[in-house]
Amino acid sequence: MNTDKVLEDRLRRTLARRGYTLIKSRARDPKALTYGRYLIAWGAVTADRAQCHIDGTAMTLSDVQRWVDEP
């Protein structure tokens, strides 16, 4: 099984328990700045994401893991 997907799912569940949402970038161009990156959102995330607060900038999966593991 893909270990990145397993880690992504674990982080998504952990963040959900804390009231956050993990959003994966929709960029499909490997040269895009947000390609393969993630955002952590707090609050209600809708289709247009108008009702959410985005915390920080686009992060790699290991950055998200460090953010989750911070005391």
C-alpha positions in Angstrom: 0.0 0.0 0.0 1.2 3.6 -0.7 2.7 4.9 2.5 2.1 8.5 1.6 -1.7 7.8 1.3 -1.7 6.0 4.6 0.1 9.0 6.3 -2.3 11.4 4.6 -5.3 9.5 5.8 -3.9 9.3 9.4 -3.2 13.0 9.4 -6.6 13.8 7.9 -8.3 11.8 10.7 -6.2 13.4 13.4 -6.9 16.9 12.2 -10.6 16.2 11.9 -10.7 15.1 15.6 -9.1 18.5 16.4 -11.6 20.5 14.3 -9.4 21.0 11.3 -9.6 19.9 7.7 -6.7 18.8 5.5 -7.0 20.1 2.0 -4.9 18.7 -0.8 -3.9 21.1 -3.6 -5.9 20.5 -6.9 -2.9 21.7 -9.0 -2.1 19.1 -11.7 0.9 20.8 -13.2 4.1 19.5 -11.5 5.7 23.0 -12.0 3.0 24.7 -10.0 4.0 26.0 -6.6 1.2 24.2 -4.8 1.5 20.9 -6.7 1.4 18.0 -4.2 1.0 20.4 -1.2 -1.6 20.6 1.5 -3.4 23.3 3.5 -4.8 23.1 7.0 -8.2 24.7 7.3 -10.1 25.5 10.5 -13.9 25.8 10.4 -16.6 24.8 8.0 -15.1 24.0 4.6 -17.5 24.4 1.8 -17.2 23.8 -1.9 -16.1 27.4 -2.5 -14.1 27.4 0.8 -15.7 30.8 1.7 -16.3 29.9 5.3 -13.0 28.5 6.3 -9.8 30.0 7.7 -6.6 28.7 6.1 -3.7 28.3 8.5 -0.4 29.2 6.9 0.9 28.4 3.4 0.9 25.2 1.3 2.9 22.5 3.1 4.4 19.1 2.3 3.0 16.0 4.0 6.0 16.0 6.4 5.4 19.7 7.2 1.8 18.8 8.1 3.0 15.9 10.3 5.4 18.2 12.1 2.5 20.7 12.6 0.3 18.0 14.0 3.0 16.6 16.3 3.9 20.1 17.8 2.9 20.2 21.5 
